[in-house]
Amino acid sequence: MGLIGYLLLAAGLFSLGVFGLVTRKNAVGVMVAVELMANAVNLNLVAFSRFHGGNTGQVFALFSIAITVAEVVVGLALVILLFRARGDVTLDLASELKE
C-alpha cells in the first residue's frame, strides 16, 4: 500500500467524521465523529513521516493523541453535566443551559 492508499483511507475517515458531525444530535455521537477526524489527521501525519523518512510526523501524531485524550476528558465531563441537568445528552438541550 503506497502513500496514495493511506491518504485515501484518511480522506474516507475524515469524510465519515464530517458526516457524523453534521448528522448527529447526540453528544456522544458528535464526540465519536470528532475522534474519527482526529484519527484521520494522525494517519496522514504518520503516513507522510513514513514515506519521507523522518520521525517528525510520528512525534506530532503522539502529541495530537495526547491532546485528543484531554479533549475527550473535558467532553465527557460536559456530557455528564448535561445528562445530570436534563436527563438526556441531545445537543439541542445544551442551548437551554445558558442563563
N, C-alpha and C positions, 0 to 999 in steps of 0.2 A: 504494500500500500504506500503510494507516494504522498508527497505533500498535498497534492490536489485532493486526494481521498480524505485526508484529515480535515482539510479546510471545508470540504463539502459536508462532512459529518458535523463539524462545528456549526456550519451555517444552518443545517437542519435542526440541531439542538436549540440554537438561538431563535430560529423561527417558531419552534414549538413553544419556547418560553414566552415569546411575544404574543403568540396566540392565546396562551393560558392567561397571560397578564390582562389581555383585553377582554376575555370572555368570562373569567371567574368573578363571582361575587363573594365567595368565601375567602376569609383572610388567610387561611392555611393554604388554599389552592394558589393564591397570589404569591405567597412565600415560596412555594414549590416552583412556580414559574420563574421567579427571580433567581432561584438556585440553578435552574436549568440554563438560564442566560449566563450566569457567572461561570458555570462549568464549561460552557462553550468558549468563553474567553480564555479560561485556563487551558483548554485543549489547544487553542490557537497558539498560546504562549509556548507550550511545551513542544508543539509540532515545529514551530519556527526555530526554537532552540535546538532541536534535534537535527534539523536539516541544514542549519547554518553552522553547526559545530561549536556552540558555546553553551555555557550553563546559565547565562543571564535570564533567559526566559523561564527556566525552571525555578530560579530563585524568586522571580516576580510571581510565578504561579503559587509558590508556597506562601508568600506574603498575602496574596489575594485570598487564598484559602483561610488564612488566619483572620483576615478582615471579614470574610463571609461568615465565619463562625461567630464573631462578635455581633454581626448584623442579625443572625438567626436568634441569638440570645435576647437581644432587645426586641425583635419582632415577636417572639413567643411571649415575652413579658407583656407586650401590648395586647396580644390576643387573649391572654389570661385575664387581663384587666377588663377588656371588652366583654368577655364571657361572664365575668362576675357582675358587671354593671347591667348588662342587658339580657343575659341568658342565651345569647346567640353570637356567632362570630361573622355574621354578614356585614360586609363593609358599608352598606347603606346605613346601618345603625351607628356607625362610628361618627358620622357627622352630627348626630344628636347629642354627643357627649360634650360638644362645645358649649361653654357658658359665658 
